[in-house]
Amino acid sequence: MPAPKRILVIDDADDVRILVERQLERLGYAADGAADGVAGLEAIARSRPDLVLCDLRMPRLDGLGVLSELRDKYPQLPVVVMSGEGLLQDAVSALRLGAWDYLSKPIAGMAVLQHAVGKALEKAELLAENQRQRDKLEVLYRELADDQDAGRRLQLSLLPEDGMKVGSFTLTRELLPSSFLSGDFCSTFSLPDGRWGFYLADVAGHGVPSALVTVMLRTVVERWVLEGRDASFFAPSTFLKALNHELLRQRHEKHVALFYGLVDESRSVLACGNAGCFPWPILQQGGNTFAMELPGMPLGLMDTASYDERTYPLLPDTKFVACTDGVFDVMDGGSVEEKSRRIAQAAGSSATATELVQVLGLTQHRARPDDVAVLMLTRGDAHALRTS
Amino acid sequence: MPAPKRILVIDDADDVRILVERQLERLGYAADGAADGVAGLEAIARSRPDLVLCDLRMPRLDGLGVLSELRDKYPQLPVVVMSGEGLLQDAVSALRLGAWDYLSKPIAGMAVLQHAVGKALEKAELLAENQRQRDKLEVLYRELADDQDAGRRLQLSLLPEDGMKVGSFTLTRELLPSSFLSGDFCSTFSLPDGRWGFYLADVAGHGVPSALVTVMLRTVVERWVLEGRDASFFAPSTFLKALNHELLRQRHEKHVALFYGLVDESRSVLACGNAGCFPWPILQQGGNTFAMELPGMPLGLMDTASYDERTYPLLPDTKFVACTDGVFDVMDGGSVEEKSRRIAQAAGSSATATELVQVLGLTQHRARPDDVAVLMLTRGDAHALRTS
């Protein structure tokens, strides 16, 4: 059985106060008394009753004074005021000051007392329950958000370091998840023969399940490098085909758009393959900027998919920029063609991935409809390219 | 500039109603009028005003009737009542019925009107803002929970199928995450020479970051199998050492407790290694039950860690049971020794991992302080073992 609700009766008329206390006790409540407003506030601070029954006209501090005080200090505490008949203006003032209900003295029987007190306690319980639900929801949300944030930090730690050197290139990247975790990511690796590879991937969906798949994908590629696959394995057409089979084998039914490049600096050649990554990556070198239009099917959809390979000669001043298709959803206004043009322009004028996402206004959206990842590789004088 | 707040004035006295409407308009509100309670309710349903100013004594439906109706249908709509002086009992009734405030007619000037209306609108705005915050929090929580639940399903899909055959054994398992995603998991693999391995792992922490590490770990082991490492690599001491180096290389600073076993059915031998997994796994065969006491350091802590290997002959009737240390936190009452005894007993009497977690009462806790994973491998007549 729950403990009885505790009610404080504040009234300077001893006989009335004691009578009401008795009646409340007979109704199953635990009653206590105070002889004026000052004593009442002290008793409330001391014992935190569940409800206060308060006379209005009292010496030292009257009922309206008690109400003002309680409204600031204990806004949730239900107060029912009692006043002599004919003092209706008092009742109006009290109700406007936040009294929960009003009883005329002498109280017209136990039923009236029971009704007023019971109703106020019920409403207070309802409000308290609402508050508990809200607090609980906040705690639950905070737990999940903290958990996801820790996951996000781990995911970010798996990205190549922003500004790192790969061969003679500088790599910069940005990852803007739609929530905490991202289905987009990028990575790079070096082969023993001096060649190095990079890829930008967009796992279907977003959030935790897609992030789990990015980790699987990244680990698989890393293992391929570590296990010392022979050089031909990393040629784009072979590599993408193997990754396609791997994703189908994993059976999680998340397909992946992925752009892959393999750089052979000794021969100044970039070999590329594209598994459905769009917008087309931008290559800027020797004063020319062009989109690397390489159609191809996303990974993990069809066992028979095959991938074309294209090679580009690398000039001393080179900039490569790729981003995932979330960029179209996050950019403001315009058709895909217009946005593609703006991306190409911004790619040309930006020195780093961070600058690019700022120029495109991607960071100003706090709620992004999709993840966006940007990978930029620069060699030579990126700044000269930028201002030319 | 925001649109002006819309106020509906309900009063059967045309002159009063029109005067109040004019005053409200001069105060910057958009005012509309209705000549009695019925017309007022219709206007409210039609135009959803921001506030209602309502006379009390009216033909057809009076102010108290309007209040009762509104309290049910639009509990958030602020209503300020107006009543002739000397009709204080009406005011008391109205306030008790949920009126937000009370004005005496004739209204004592624009300032009084402005004060009452402004205060009520302000409070309504506050309540609405609270509600919006609560709704937003619920949406945010729901999004994260759905996201994590999708992640959980993906993680579960990576576990070995419950009840699957591995060699001549039946594998059953349970994964009870503390939240949605788990840092505990188990897996199994088969080697081309007919041997097969299994492991139970507990990544430090829980939730999303630990789940990401389980996926990395699982993918690494899978790749080792797929890349066709030679047979000696999968011997427990070699395997655990390699896994230790791999975790240190990954630099995510999450250590892992892991029990690993390699079964050679042609020679009827189980070879085991333990990297800090506790409670000790239970082996039950030939009428004997014993704890496999194999101390060892968790993976990912020290580069120099090495791991002992122990072999057990396998009898036709064999049951192997391992669980992660979350079991101690989730089980009720008793010391670790007592709980270990109860786990060993329950392991002996349970035919599946699911039965074991039920016997130990692990599923009755809705909020678990830690993840728990259980892996059970049985061969021969598990039921006979169970009832013996």
Boltz contact constraints between the chains, C-beta under 6 A:
constraints:
  - contact:
      token1: [A, 88]
      token2: [B, 88]
      max_distance: 6.0
  - contact:
      token1: [A, 88]
      token2: [B, 92]
      max_distance: 6.0
  - contact:
      token1: [A, 91]
      token2: [B, 92]
      max_distance: 6.0
  - contact:
      token1: [A, 92]
      token2: [B, 88]
      max_distance: 6.0
  - contact:
      token1: [A, 92]
      token2: [B, 91]
      max_distance: 6.0
  - contact:
      token1: [A, 92]
      token2: [B, 102]
      max_distance: 6.0
  - contact:
      token1: [A, 95]
      token2: [B, 95]
      max_distance: 6.0
  - contact:
      token1: [A, 102]
      token2: [B, 92]
      max_distance: 6.0
  - contact:
      token1: [A, 134]
      token2: [B, 134]
      max_distance: 6.0
  - contact:
      token1: [A, 137]
      token2: [B, 137]
      max_distance: 6.0
  - contact:
      token1: [A, 137]
      token2: [B, 141]
      max_distance: 6.0
  - contact:
      token1: [A, 140]
      token2: [B, 141]
      max_distance: 6.0
  - contact:
      token1: [A, 141]
      token2: [B, 137]
      max_distance: 6.0
  - contact:
      token1: [A, 141]
      token2: [B, 140]
      max_distance: 6.0
  - contact:
      token1: [A, 141]
      token2: [B, 141]
      max_distance: 6.0
  - contact:
      token1: [A, 144]
      token2: [B, 144]
      max_distance: 6.0
  - contact:
      token1: [A, 147]
      token2: [B, 207]
      max_distance: 6.0
  - contact:
      token1: [A, 147]
      token2: [B, 208]
      max_distance: 6.0
  - contact:
      token1: [A, 148]
      token2: [B, 208]
      max_distance: 6.0
  - contact:
      token1: [A, 150]
      token2: [B, 209]
      max_distance: 6.0
  - contact:
      token1: [A, 151]
      token2: [B, 208]
      max_distance: 6.0
  - contact:
      token1: [A, 151]
      token2: [B, 209]
      max_distance: 6.0
  - contact:
      token1: [A, 154]
      token2: [B, 209]
      max_distance: 6.0
  - contact:
      token1: [A, 154]
      token2: [B, 212]
      max_distance: 6.0
  - contact:
      token1: [A, 154]
      token2: [B, 252]
      max_distance: 6.0
  - contact:
      token1: [A, 207]
      token2: [B, 147]
      max_distance: 6.0
  - contact:
      token1: [A, 208]
      token2: [B, 147]
      max_distance: 6.0
  - contact:
      token1: [A, 208]
      token2: [B, 148]
      max_distance: 6.0
  - contact:
      token1: [A, 208]
      token2: [B, 151]
      max_distance: 6.0
  - contact:
      token1: [A, 208]
      token2: [B, 208]
      max_distance: 6.0
  - contact:
      token1: [A, 209]
      token2: [B, 150]
      max_distance: 6.0
  - contact:
      token1: [A, 209]
      token2: [B, 151]
      max_distance: 6.0
  - contact:
      token1: [A, 209]
      token2: [B, 154]
      max_distance: 6.0
  - contact:
      token1: [A, 212]
      token2: [B, 154]
      max_distance: 6.0
  - contact:
      token1: [A, 212]
      token2: [B, 215]
      max_distance: 6.0
  - contact:
      token1: [A, 215]
      token2: [B, 212]
      max_distance: 6.0
  - contact:
      token1: [A, 215]
      token2: [B, 215]
      max_distance: 6.0
  - contact:
      token1: [A, 215]
      token2: [B, 216]
      max_distance: 6.0
  - contact:
      token1: [A, 216]
      token2: [B, 215]
      max_distance: 6.0
  - contact:
      token1: [A, 216]
      token2: [B, 219]
      max_distance: 6.0
  - contact:
      token1: [A, 219]
      token2: [B, 216]
      max_distance: 6.0
  - contact:
      token1: [A, 219]
      token2: [B, 219]
      max_distance: 6.0
  - contact:
      token1: [A, 223]
      token2: [B, 223]
      max_distance: 6.0
  - contact:
      token1: [A, 227]
      token2: [B, 227]
      max_distance: 6.0
  - contact:
      token1: [A, 252]
      token2: [B, 154]
      max_distance: 6.0
